[in-house]
Amino acid sequence: MAARLLVLAVAALALRAADPNLDSANAKLDRIDEGRAKPGDEIFFTLAEINAWARDEVPIAVPQGIRDPKVELGNGNGTGSALVDFVKIEQSRGKTPGLIAKMFAGERPLKVSLSLESAGGTCTVHVTRVDIGGSSVEGTLLDLIIRTFFKPLYPDATVEEPFEIGYNVDKIELRPDGIRVTMKKQSRRP
C-alpha cells in the first residue's frame, strides 16, 4: 500500500513538472513579481496557462474540498468553477463546519462569475453571480459565503472596492482568450 502511494506521488510530481502551460504561467508571474517586466510591457496569460496554474495552486491553497477548478473568460468578465465540499474545506482549515457549510454539505458544483475593472494601477473585482449546486446565491447569503469561505482563504483579497495592484502593473484585462497584464510606462522627466 505504501509503495503504491509513493509511486502515485512521484507520478503526480512528474506530471505537474511536465506541464508547459504551468511552467509558462509561472515564468510570467515570476517576471512580474521579480520586477523584470519592462515599463509598458504587455504580458499575456493564455486560458490554458491560467487553467494549468489554477489546477496547481488551488490544491495548495485548499488541500481538501475543491477539485476540478476551471476558468472561463469573456471581455471584462470571468467565471471560475469547481466541485466544492464546504464541510471538507472548513475541516481542512481546522475548523468545525458552521451552519452555512452544513447547508451545502457534500460535493456540489460551484460557479463564481465576476467582472473586473482596471486602470491606473488599480483594480476592482465585482462578484456578479454565484451558483452552488445549480441554485443562485445572492444578497446577504452571498456576503456571508464570501466572508466565511473566501476571505479566510485569501485574507488580503479585496472584493467590490478598488485596490492597488502593485508590482508596477498599470492594468489587467480579461479577454475570452486570456488575461493581458500591462505594466506602467516609465514616467518622463522634463
PEQUI-V316529 format. One record per run of one state. SS is the DSSP state (~ for helix, > for strand, _ for the rest). FROM is the first residue (numbers start at 0). TO is the last residue. If there is no record, write none. Layout:
# PEQUI-V316529
{{SS	FROM	TO} {SS	FROM	TO}}
This chain:
# PEQUI-V316529
{{_	0	0} {~	1	16} {_	17	18} {~	19	32} {_	33	40} {>	41	45} {~	46	60} {_	61	64} {>	65	72} {_	73	75} {>	76	83} {_	84	84} {~	85	91} {_	92	97} {~	98	102} {_	103	106} {>	107	118} {_	119	120} {>	121	131} {_	132	133} {>	134	136} {_	137	137} {~	138	152} {_	153	161} {>	162	163} {_	164	167} {>	168	174} {_	175	176} {>	177	182} {_	183	189}}
